Amino acid sequence: MTFSKRSFKQILMAAVVCGTLPVITASCSDDDDVTPTYPVEITQNLPEGIPSSAVVKSGTITYTELNTGRVYTFELPVNETDVLPAGTYDIEGSMVVTYAGDNGAEVERNLRTVASQVVISQTSQATSLNWFFYNPENTLVFGELFFTGTLNAKGTSGLYDTYLTIYNNTDEVQYADGLAIVESKILNTATDQILTEANYRENNFTVQTVYVIPGSGQEVAIQPGESIKIVDQAIDWNEQVPGALNHTDADFEWYDESSSASVVDTDNPSVPNLIKWYSYSPTIWIPSNQCNRSYALVRFPEGMTAETFLAQQDGTYTYINAATGKEMTGNKCYLIKYEWILDGVNLCPTEKWVQGALSVATDMSYAAISEKNSDKNRFGHKFVRKTSGVSAAGNTILMDTNDSAADFEVVAVK
């Protein structure tokens, strides 16, 4: 069944009506009083990019009457009718739509809508429902990524006051114990030809760092609509450069024991460290301040340890070097299966973009912090995930369409 914006309105009205028939009967009292019903007028707003040819594959819409507590849930699409018992409702809906993409391949998108205290009565006006993209599987997502650092005192590069946040994009407590933060081995600017099939970006995500949040299962709780902050060094950078960030409030830091006496890390003993399963660097890991790699949040299978991961997921590969034409070996890397990934993002300066290290299904595009990778204006700026709506419980829902160009915006850290 296809729908236009007009017919989609009718679908929603039909959902209301179809589900209310048994409710009306159930609401009758002994003296045959019947709860009044009124026509429901719903105006919907679909997100940009959803064509009128889209098909409703599945979906539900739920009305909760605030005075009685009654809940009415209806499947989409349904037959068309147009009444609902009078009352004041909170509305929450979700649906899956499909449509043909630019290359002819089928595109599937998850949409969600929420509305509060909607009055259904003789005098009520049309209810406007704003549908937004969301990913129901990504309970934990990157909220912010600050990898450029604050500009140093010399004005030449960024400090190590870098950080990222992990956000709970649901209405339930989520636990971050054992969650891994990984960085791609392959640059999103690379034109080399990968020869090893396991390392094709559609098969596995090839990574060069794996840092894991400690915990035995339910020690690192993230409340609904809240986040945790993970930093490079949990110190007050203002003491070095005025205007830099103070990270003494961090939840975790990544700390590296360096093999070089001249390159050492700073450890704040009052802030827990991530567990380093692997890093390509013999000294310290620094996320790319040119923002030209990909990152993911990974939930490993139950029982997997650092030892089993390193033994089973070696990612050594061969490739044709684009500059020399010679066959070469890529090492110091490991393979992440896509079913382990909760959230992934490609980053790249616009002029250098070639393709993402992540599969298109995980991230179909990329977020850019600058046009050129040498642009000093990138320092002091971060990627922030956009807001797409508010849940029925009142929590902010962050946009997660698996399209980083649409999901993130770039803002100054201060």
ABEGO torsion letter per residue (X at the ends): XBBBAAAAAAAAAAAAAAAAAAAAAAABBAAGBBBBBBBBBBBBBBBBGBBAABBBABEBBBBBBAAAGBBBBBBOBBBBBABBBBEBBBBBBBBBBBBBBAAGBBBBBBBBBBBBGBBBBAABBBBBBBBBBBBAABABBBABBBAAEBBBAAGABBBAABBBBBBBABABBBBABGBBBBBBABBAABABBBABAAABAAABBBBABBBBBBEAGAABBBBBGBBBBBBABBBBAAAABBGBBBAAABABBBBBBBABAABBBBBBAABBBBBBABBABABBBBBBAAGABBBBBBBBBBGBBAAAAAAAABABBBBBBAAAGBBBBBBGBBBBBAAABABBBBBBBAAABABBABBAAABABBBBABABAABAAABGBBBBBBBAEBBAAGBBBBBBAGBAAAABBBBBAX
